[in-house]
Amino acid sequence: MAETDQMEFDLLQRRARAAGYYVNRHKNWDPARGTGDLYLQRAKKWRNEHEETLMSYATADEIHAALAEIERTAAA
């Protein structure tokens, strides 16, 4: 079972897409590790393109904070 509920996850995906990023759940997330179940990376332009993961095993709050920073720097 995922740590992040579906409504929060959908909100994060829409917010990330608007900023040109991609949020998804880790396939092999283990709740015993004490970390989040999400990752953040730049959106791919092409199918074979490899984008570096910016945040790995992050919580929804950590992703929200990272997206707020990205949005703030984009607006400046």
C-alpha positions as CSV (number, residue, x, y, z in Angstrom):
1,M,0.0,0.0,0.0
2,A,1.3,3.5,-0.8
3,E,2.0,6.0,1.8
4,T,0.7,9.0,-0.2
5,D,-3.1,8.9,-0.7
6,Q,-4.4,9.0,-4.2
7,M,-5.9,12.6,-4.0
8,E,-2.5,14.0,-2.8
9,F,-0.7,12.0,-5.4
10,D,-2.9,13.4,-8.2
11,L,-2.4,17.0,-6.9
12,L,1.4,16.5,-6.9
13,Q,1.4,15.1,-10.4
14,R,-0.7,18.0,-11.8
15,R,1.5,20.6,-10.0
16,A,4.7,18.9,-11.2
17,R,3.5,18.6,-14.8
18,A,2.7,22.4,-14.8
19,A,6.3,23.1,-13.8
20,G,7.8,20.7,-16.4
21,Y,8.6,17.9,-13.9
22,Y,7.3,14.4,-13.2
23,V,6.3,12.7,-9.9
24,N,5.6,9.0,-9.5
25,R,5.7,6.3,-6.9
26,H,8.6,3.9,-6.4
27,K,7.8,0.4,-7.4
28,N,9.9,-1.2,-4.7
29,W,9.1,1.2,-1.8
30,D,9.4,-0.4,1.7
31,P,7.6,1.4,4.5
32,A,10.0,-0.1,7.0
33,R,12.8,2.2,5.7
34,G,11.1,5.2,7.1
35,T,11.2,7.2,3.9
36,G,8.6,8.4,1.4
37,D,7.3,6.6,-1.6
38,L,7.7,9.3,-4.3
39,Y,10.3,10.5,-6.6
40,L,10.7,13.7,-8.6
41,Q,12.5,14.3,-11.9
42,R,12.4,16.6,-14.9
43,A,9.8,15.5,-17.5
44,K,11.1,13.7,-20.5
45,K,10.8,15.2,-23.9
46,W,11.6,12.0,-25.8
47,R,10.9,8.4,-24.9
48,N,14.5,7.3,-24.9
49,E,15.7,10.3,-23.0
50,H,17.2,9.7,-19.5
51,E,16.5,12.3,-16.9
52,E,18.2,12.4,-13.5
53,T,16.0,11.9,-10.5
54,L,16.1,15.0,-8.4
55,M,14.5,13.5,-5.3
56,S,14.2,9.9,-4.4
57,Y,12.1,8.2,-1.7
58,A,10.6,11.6,-0.7
59,T,7.4,12.3,1.1
60,A,4.6,14.4,-0.3
61,D,5.6,17.3,1.9
62,E,9.2,17.2,0.6
63,I,7.9,17.1,-3.0
64,H,5.6,20.1,-2.3
65,A,8.5,22.0,-0.8
66,A,10.7,21.2,-3.8
67,L,8.0,22.2,-6.3
68,A,7.4,25.5,-4.4
69,E,11.1,26.3,-4.8
70,I,11.0,25.4,-8.5
71,E,7.9,27.6,-9.0
72,R,9.5,30.5,-7.1
73,T,12.7,30.4,-9.1
74,A,10.7,30.1,-12.4
75,A,8.6,33.2,-11.5
76,A,11.7,35.3,-10.7
